[in-house]
Amino acid sequence: MLDVHVLVMDYTPAEVVARCKASIEAAAARAGYPVAVHYLPGVVGHLGKARANGYALGAFPYVTHVDDDDWVQPDAFEVLADQLAAGVLAITTGENHVHAAAAVPAPDSRHHLAVFRREFVKGLGYDSFRFYPDQYLLSMCEPVHLPVCVYNHCIDMESGSRRQRRAHAGEARRELAAIRRPDLAVLENATPAELAAAIDRHVREP
């Protein structure tokens, strides 16, 4: 039913990748339908090509990804069951924004977890996007959104893709101009310090 891929980067600590893998295995065991997990090396500086490599793996009708520095809740795939059975085009869930020991729920986020029918992603040209292939795919459809926070988006690490976007700011802006919903990239454009400060403010609120 669902193929999940993880792009494992050389700079991600082994214990962080292990946390990601353990969470996916636990969620797959609880899903209630077949889930295949694929681990493959990322492509530094070109997320679109790396994403295409991941989505090409397996043969199930739906595909998704989990970043190697993030992790999912045990019910992450279980909550998708009804929509997958109904054959919808795409599904998104809410996520938790995690900094240090604090986590802020973001039920309206539509970046993670993003699940697509395999046939939908074919031929859309997302692999030409170095920085925003996921946001481009989401801007090309109206996914069924589940406002349950089953994905944990870690913002403690300075990601390679973030550094690449800063180094190629002009190209990143051109990609955003091709996306129908630039709001999808707001979280990605914030710096780790800005995100951490926002979480700290949230935690301090009475």
C-alpha positions as CSV (number, residue, x, y, z in Angstrom):
1,M,0.0,0.0,0.0
2,L,2.7,2.5,1.0
3,D,6.4,2.9,0.1
4,V,8.4,5.2,2.4
5,H,11.9,6.4,1.6
6,V,14.6,8.0,3.8
7,L,17.4,9.9,2.2
8,V,20.4,9.2,4.5
9,M,22.9,12.0,4.5
10,D,26.6,11.6,5.4
11,Y,26.5,14.5,7.8
12,T,23.5,13.2,9.9
13,P,24.7,11.6,13.1
14,A,24.3,7.8,13.2
15,E,22.2,8.0,16.4
16,V,19.8,10.5,14.8
17,V,19.3,8.2,11.8
18,A,18.8,5.3,14.1
19,R,16.0,7.2,15.9
20,C,14.3,7.8,12.5
21,K,14.6,4.2,11.5
22,A,13.2,2.9,14.8
23,S,10.2,5.2,14.6
24,I,9.4,4.2,11.0
25,E,9.6,0.5,11.9
26,A,7.3,0.9,14.9
27,A,4.8,2.9,12.7
28,A,5.0,0.3,9.9
29,A,4.3,-2.5,12.3
30,R,1.1,-0.7,13.6
31,A,-0.2,0.5,10.2
32,G,-2.6,-2.3,9.5
33,Y,-1.6,-2.5,5.8
34,P,1.7,-3.2,4.0
35,V,4.5,-0.6,4.3
36,A,7.8,-0.9,2.6
37,V,10.7,1.2,3.8
38,H,13.7,2.2,1.6
39,Y,16.9,3.8,2.8
40,L,19.2,5.4,0.2
41,P,21.8,8.0,0.0
42,G,20.8,11.6,-0.6
43,V,22.0,13.8,-3.4
44,V,23.8,16.8,-1.9
45,G,22.6,20.0,-3.4
46,H,19.7,18.6,-5.4
47,L,16.7,17.4,-3.3
48,G,14.5,16.9,-6.4
49,K,16.8,14.3,-7.9
50,A,17.2,12.5,-4.6
51,R,13.4,12.6,-4.1
52,A,12.9,11.1,-7.6
53,N,15.3,8.2,-6.7
54,G,13.2,7.5,-3.6
55,Y,9.8,7.7,-5.2
56,A,11.0,5.3,-7.9
57,L,11.6,2.5,-5.3
58,G,9.0,-0.1,-4.6
59,A,5.7,-0.8,-6.3
60,F,2.9,0.2,-3.9
61,P,0.3,2.7,-5.1
62,Y,1.3,5.4,-2.5
63,V,4.7,7.0,-1.8
64,T,6.0,9.3,1.0
65,H,9.3,10.2,2.7
66,V,10.6,10.9,6.2
67,D,13.7,13.1,6.6
68,D,16.6,11.3,8.3
69,D,16.9,13.8,11.2
70,D,13.1,13.6,11.9
71,W,10.9,10.8,13.3
72,V,7.3,9.8,13.3
73,Q,4.8,8.8,16.0
74,P,3.7,5.1,16.2
75,D,0.3,5.9,14.6
76,A,1.8,7.9,11.7
77,F,0.8,5.4,9.0
78,E,-2.2,4.0,10.9
79,V,-4.0,7.4,10.6
80,L,-3.7,7.3,6.8
81,A,-5.6,4.0,6.4
82,D,-9.1,5.4,5.5
83,Q,-7.8,7.9,2.9
84,L,-5.5,5.3,1.3
85,A,-8.3,2.8,1.0
86,A,-10.5,5.5,-0.6
87,G,-7.8,6.1,-3.2
88,V,-7.4,9.9,-2.6
89,L,-4.7,11.8,-4.6
90,A,-2.7,13.1,-1.7
91,I,-2.7,13.3,2.1
92,T,-0.9,15.6,4.5
93,T,-0.8,15.6,8.3
94,G,0.1,18.0,11.0
95,E,3.5,17.9,12.7
96,N,5.4,18.8,15.8
97,H,8.1,21.4,15.6
98,V,10.8,20.1,18.0
99,H,13.7,22.1,19.6
100,A,15.7,20.7,22.5
101,A,13.2,19.1,24.8
102,A,10.3,21.3,23.7
103,A,7.7,20.4,21.0
104,V,5.1,22.7,19.5
105,P,2.1,21.1,17.7
106,A,1.4,22.5,14.2
107,P,-1.8,20.8,13.2
108,D,-2.2,23.0,10.1
109,S,1.2,22.3,8.6
110,R,1.1,20.7,5.2
111,H,4.7,19.8,4.6
112,H,5.2,16.6,6.6
113,L,3.8,13.9,6.4
114,A,3.0,14.2,2.6
115,V,1.7,11.1,0.9
116,F,1.1,10.9,-2.8
117,R,-0.4,8.4,-5.3
118,R,2.6,7.1,-7.2
119,E,1.0,7.8,-10.6
120,F,0.4,11.4,-9.6
121,V,4.1,12.3,-9.0
122,K,5.1,10.8,-12.4
123,G,5.8,13.4,-15.1
124,L,5.3,16.5,-12.9
125,G,8.9,17.6,-13.2
126,Y,9.5,17.9,-9.5
127,D,12.9,16.4,-10.0
128,S,14.1,19.6,-11.6
129,F,13.6,21.4,-8.2
130,R,16.9,21.6,-6.2
131,F,15.3,22.9,-3.1
132,Y,11.5,22.7,-3.1
133,P,10.3,19.5,-4.9
134,D,7.9,18.6,-2.0
135,Q,6.3,22.0,-1.9
136,Y,5.9,22.0,-5.7
137,L,4.1,18.6,-5.6
138,L,1.8,19.8,-2.8
139,S,1.0,23.0,-4.8
140,M,-0.1,20.9,-7.7
141,C,-3.0,19.3,-5.8
142,E,-5.4,19.7,-3.0
143,P,-4.4,17.0,-0.5
144,V,-6.8,15.7,2.1
145,H,-5.4,17.2,5.3
146,L,-5.4,15.3,8.7
147,P,-4.7,17.8,11.5
148,V,-3.2,15.2,13.7
149,C,0.5,15.7,14.6
150,V,2.2,12.4,13.8
151,Y,5.4,13.8,12.4
152,N,8.2,15.3,14.5
153,H,10.2,17.9,12.6
154,C,13.5,18.5,14.3
155,I,14.9,22.0,13.9
156,D,18.0,21.6,16.1
157,M,20.3,20.7,13.2
158,E,21.5,23.0,10.5
159,S,20.5,21.0,7.4
160,G,22.6,20.8,4.3
161,S,19.6,21.8,2.1
162,R,19.2,25.0,4.2
163,R,22.9,25.9,3.6
164,Q,22.5,25.1,-0.1
165,R,19.5,27.5,-0.4
166,R,21.5,30.3,1.2
167,A,24.4,29.7,-1.2
168,H,22.0,29.7,-4.2
169,A,19.5,32.2,-3.1
170,G,18.6,33.4,-6.6
171,E,17.8,29.9,-7.8
172,A,15.8,29.2,-4.7
173,R,13.7,32.3,-5.2
174,R,13.0,31.3,-8.8
175,E,11.8,27.9,-7.6
176,L,9.4,29.5,-5.2
177,A,8.0,31.6,-8.0
178,A,7.0,28.4,-9.8
179,I,5.1,27.1,-6.8
180,R,1.5,28.1,-6.6
181,R,1.5,28.2,-2.8
182,P,4.7,29.9,-1.5
183,D,3.3,29.7,2.0
184,L,4.2,26.0,2.0
185,A,7.9,27.0,2.3
186,V,7.6,29.4,5.2
187,L,8.9,26.9,7.7
188,E,11.8,26.0,5.4
189,N,12.8,29.6,4.9
190,A,13.1,30.4,8.6
191,T,16.5,30.0,10.2
192,P,17.0,27.4,13.0
193,A,17.5,30.3,15.5
194,E,14.2,31.9,14.5
195,L,12.3,28.6,14.8
196,A,13.9,27.8,18.2
197,A,13.0,31.3,19.5
198,A,9.4,30.8,18.4
199,I,9.2,27.5,20.2
200,D,10.8,29.0,23.3
201,R,8.2,31.8,23.3
202,H,5.4,29.3,22.9
203,V,6.7,27.2,25.8
204,R,7.0,30.3,28.1
205,E,3.4,31.4,27.4
206,P,1.1,30.7,30.4
